[in-house]
Amino acid sequence: VASRMVATSAVLDDLGVAAADHPTGMGSCYPSEAAGGTSVPLLRVAGNVTDLTAQVGASAAAGVMAGAALHGDLIQADLAARLAARTTTPTR
């Protein structure tokens, strides 16, 4: 009898990220895109909450990738805000 792995997170549930069955049937986890992207903007996940088989090394690497991607997301959001302010500010 195989065990069923189930990732749970009250925080992710409260933010509207729903757990889903893993494609292999081994359990359920929170689905993510590359670098941990979720259905919630600027929210990224890493480790075995999204990859049921991830051990320490893989989870740490996924965390680094998610952090780097989030950094890029924040830079893009800041740039968009600055460009929007620039186009709405009257020039002399």
N, C-alpha and C positions, 0 to 999 in steps of 0.2 A: 504494500500500500504506500503510495507516494504522498508526501505531505504537500499541502497547498500553501504557497507563500502569499500573504496579503499585506500590501503596504497600506498604512492608514495615516492620515494627517488631518487633525481637526482644523488646522490653519488653512490647508489647501481646500478642504471642504467648505469652510466659511467663505473663502475667496471665489468659490464657484468652479473650482477645478474638480472634475469628477473622475474617480477611479474607474478603470476599465479592465476587462479581462485581458490578460497577456495573450498574444497570438498563439503561444505554444500550449496554452491551457494550464500552465503551472501555477497560476494564481491571478491576482489583480494588482495593478500598479497605476500610477498617474502617468498618462501618456505625455510624451514631449517630443519636440522637434530636435534638430541638431542644436547642440550647445544648450540644451535644456529649456528651450522656448515652450511656453504653455499657451493656452487659449486666453490668458489674462495678460494684457500688455505689460511689459517690463517685469514680469514674474518668470523666473527661471528655476528649474529644479535639477537636482543632481543626486547621484548615488543610487542606493537600492530602493528609494521611493519611486524611481522611474525605471530602473534596471534591476529586476529581481535577483539577478545572478552576480551583481557587482560586489566585489570584495573591496578591501581597504584601498588598494592601489588604483583600481578602476574608479572607485568613488571619488578619490582625491583628484584624479585627472579630470573627471567630469566636472568637479567643483571648480577647478581652475578654468576650464573652458566656459562654464556658465558665467563665472565672474568676469572673464575677459569680454564675453559677448554682452553682458549687462553694462559694462563700462562703455562699450561701443554704442549701445542703445541710449545711454544717458548723454553721450557726446552728441549723437544725432538729434536728440530732443532739445538739447541746449542750442545747437546750431539752428534748428528750425525756429525756436522761439526768438533768437536774436535776429534772424532774417525777417521774421514776421514783424518784429518791432521796428526794424529798419525801414520796411516798406510802408508802415503806417505813421512813422514820425515825419512831420512836415520838414522839408528842407528849405533853406533860405536862398 
